[in-house]
Amino acid sequence: MNQRQQEILTLVHRQGFVSIETLAQNFNVTPQTIRRDINALCDRQLLTRHHGGAGLSSSVENVEYATRQVMNLEEKRSIAQMTATHIPDRASIFINIGTTTEEIAKALLKHTGLKIITNNLNVAAILRSNPSFEIIIAGGIVRQRDGGITGEATIDFIRQFKVNFGIIGISSIDIDGALLDFDYHEVRVAQAIIENSRQVFLAADHTKFERNAMVRLGDIEQIDALFTDHYPPEHIVALLAEKNVALYVADKISPLDRSTATTN
């Protein structure tokens, strides 16, 4: 994916639909060039073609894992580094499924004495290189596509613990503050993580704001802090303030910050 295609994807996620004419003017290229970009993004299931432009992809199926690994990678790394600074040494943590949470796992490698419970085989593989960590993998059904573990056994396992921090990712933050995802089984595990964490950290890049997804995970008021790479839309910022949710934005501490992350 080239830089222009990445910027097209960002614009569509912000606006829901963007016309070919608008994109051509915005990037000072021909409509034919934009059509080729849109075709490439649609072929990767990142966008959906519409007459005269492009819109958001399906609300029932997520982008494939290999593509998500490279999408907004630098932004995810910035979010990960920022999130890791709010996790103290010797804390207990849940980390769930997602490419952003995998970047957070990498950012946590310099910590000491963490106890991590995860339903993500990739997270476990990343963290095992630190000998001071205790890593516990939830039981359940392993998904071949991304190494995620889900199912009733996973939920039962998660509910045995009460940890300092739950670190979760999400596919969409809707206009009303609903947290949305694509997989019902994955959502149920994330709900168990929220219920059994003293503080819940949500890590989501800017493309997740008002993205299309159909399975409700919960509400933004259930999290303690949102870590992202750009300031959210104004109505989301207002909602965070109303719900007393701390907002951290790519190396900046927002004036909405009302919390201090500590182990309990």
Summary of the structure (lengths in Angstrom):
residues: 264
radius of gyration: 18.5
end to end distance: 43.2
largest distance: 57.8
contacts: 884
relative contact order: 0.13
helix: 39%
strand: 24%
